Amino acid sequence: MDAIDRLTERQKACLRLVGQAYTSKEIGRRLGISPATVDNHVRAALEILQVESRAEAARLLLAREAGQSLTSQPPALADPLRSPPLLSLPDPPQHRWWQRLVPPLGGTRNDLSWESKNAAILRIALFGFVVLMLMTLGIAILLWAFS
């Protein structure tokens, strides 16, 4: 029995939608199940098919349903940590002292713990308060000087 034949219909339905680039949330809406249930079905399918990514599992299923036989798997990609770099990248820029006060804005996933998030929020609030007080003091000095 082929590994794809061992998949349940719900797992196949989830993988078909993964193959169409839907997220777990979108798949859940379409199938009337929660995103966590979608993730459970996809995870079980990954174990059955013995692949590491959702995309590869979907590709295997869609290729099978299209009647294409995959005689071999593509070779694994080289481990980027063990292989030498193809070109040397410049060192990242050094941050100025004031850039370390606030976390970077946008562009990256926030994987900070709640303690780190709260500390970053407090640093931003304190920085904003200090700036506001300095501006208020500056305006007060200007008004006093010109009165």
RARAGI-V145937 format. One record per pair of residues at least 6 apart in sequence whose ideal C-beta (glycine too) atoms are under 6 Angstrom apart, sorted by the first residue. I is the first residue (numbers start at 1). J is the second residue. D is the distance in whole Angstrom. If there is no record, write none. Layout:
# RARAGI-V145937
i=I j=J d=D
i=I j=J d=D
This chain:
# RARAGI-V145937
i=3 j=48 d=6
i=3 j=49 d=5
i=4 j=64 d=5
i=6 j=48 d=5
i=7 j=45 d=6
i=7 j=48 d=6
i=10 j=41 d=6
i=11 j=41 d=5
i=11 j=45 d=4
i=14 j=27 d=6
i=14 j=38 d=5
i=14 j=41 d=5
i=14 j=42 d=5
i=15 j=45 d=6
i=15 j=57 d=6
i=15 j=58 d=5
i=15 j=61 d=5
i=17 j=27 d=4
i=18 j=54 d=5
i=18 j=58 d=4
i=19 j=58 d=4
i=19 j=62 d=5
i=24 j=35 d=4
i=24 j=38 d=4
i=24 j=39 d=5
i=25 j=35 d=5
i=27 j=38 d=5
i=28 j=34 d=5
i=28 j=35 d=4
i=28 j=38 d=5
i=42 j=54 d=6
i=45 j=57 d=5
i=46 j=57 d=5
i=49 j=57 d=5
i=49 j=60 d=6
i=51 j=57 d=5
i=63 j=70 d=5
i=101 j=123 d=6
i=101 j=127 d=5
i=102 j=124 d=5
i=103 j=120 d=5
